Amino acid sequence: MLNYLLVGLGSAIGGMLRLGTSNLVGERTALGFPWDVLVINVLGSFVIGIFAGYASQPSKLASQPNQTFFMSGLCGGYTTFSALSLQAFNFVQGRQWPALVGYLSATMVLGLLAVWLGYLLGSAIRQQSQA
């Protein structure tokens, strides 16, 4: 139960930070390119990398509850891209090149396919509700 609470709290904070970052970056950048999303994804990847690097050796800060709060909760609520980046980095560290290429390729292709199918379904539902 504690893990659910830690993830929930971290996700709430991460989501609020995401909104704040999006607003801050969005106000300062040109339209036409999703600079806010890019900044969020890169910053989230950087933060999860810091914590993963710190947690690579046992310490009080790197305890399992703190990892759950920061990595799954806070970073997950801020951006799920950070988790993707960390997994890809783990493949790089392990020199698991086929797994890295397969994971990144499958994530991008299947992710785009899922968005497309979801978009089609959402459009169909909207059209049905308007008929």
DAPE-V473545 format. One record per residue. RES is the residue in three letters. D_FIRST is the distance of its C-alpha to the first C-alpha in whole Angstrom. Layout:
BEGIN
res->RES d_first->D_FIRST
res->RES d_first->D_FIRST
END
This chain:
BEGIN
res->MET d_first->0
res->LEU d_first->4
res->ASN d_first->5
res->TYR d_first->5
res->LEU d_first->7
res->LEU d_first->9
res->VAL d_first->10
res->GLY d_first->11
res->LEU d_first->13
res->GLY d_first->14
res->SER d_first->15
res->ALA d_first->17
res->ILE d_first->19
res->GLY d_first->20
res->GLY d_first->21
res->MET d_first->23
res->LEU d_first->24
res->ARG d_first->25
res->LEU d_first->27
res->GLY d_first->29
res->THR d_first->30
res->SER d_first->31
res->ASN d_first->33
res->LEU d_first->35
res->VAL d_first->36
res->GLY d_first->37
res->GLU d_first->39
res->ARG d_first->41
res->THR d_first->41
res->ALA d_first->44
res->LEU d_first->43
res->GLY d_first->43
res->PHE d_first->41
res->PRO d_first->37
res->TRP d_first->37
res->ASP d_first->34
res->VAL d_first->32
res->LEU d_first->33
res->VAL d_first->33
res->ILE d_first->29
res->ASN d_first->29
res->VAL d_first->31
res->LEU d_first->29
res->GLY d_first->26
res->SER d_first->27
res->PHE d_first->28
res->VAL d_first->25
res->ILE d_first->23
res->GLY d_first->26
res->ILE d_first->26
res->PHE d_first->23
res->ALA d_first->23
res->GLY d_first->27
res->TYR d_first->25
res->ALA d_first->22
res->SER d_first->25
res->GLN d_first->26
res->PRO d_first->23
res->SER d_first->23
res->LYS d_first->21
res->LEU d_first->20
res->ALA d_first->19
res->SER d_first->16
res->GLN d_first->14
res->PRO d_first->11
res->ASN d_first->15
res->GLN d_first->15
res->THR d_first->12
res->PHE d_first->13
res->PHE d_first->17
res->MET d_first->17
res->SER d_first->15
res->GLY d_first->14
res->LEU d_first->17
res->CYS d_first->20
res->GLY d_first->18
res->GLY d_first->18
res->TYR d_first->22
res->THR d_first->23
res->THR d_first->22
res->PHE d_first->25
res->SER d_first->24
res->ALA d_first->22
res->LEU d_first->25
res->SER d_first->27
res->LEU d_first->25
res->GLN d_first->25
res->ALA d_first->29
res->PHE d_first->30
res->ASN d_first->28
res->PHE d_first->31
res->VAL d_first->33
res->GLN d_first->32
res->GLY d_first->33
res->ARG d_first->36
res->GLN d_first->34
res->TRP d_first->37
res->PRO d_first->37
res->ALA d_first->33
res->LEU d_first->33
res->VAL d_first->36
res->GLY d_first->34
res->TYR d_first->31
res->LEU d_first->32
res->SER d_first->35
res->ALA d_first->32
res->THR d_first->30
res->MET d_first->33
res->VAL d_first->35
res->LEU d_first->32
res->GLY d_first->30
res->LEU d_first->34
res->LEU d_first->34
res->ALA d_first->31
res->VAL d_first->32
res->TRP d_first->35
res->LEU d_first->34
res->GLY d_first->32
res->TYR d_first->35
res->LEU d_first->37
res->LEU d_first->35
res->GLY d_first->34
res->SER d_first->38
res->ALA d_first->39
res->ILE d_first->36
res->ARG d_first->38
res->GLN d_first->41
res->GLN d_first->41
res->SER d_first->39
res->GLN d_first->42
res->ALA d_first->45
END
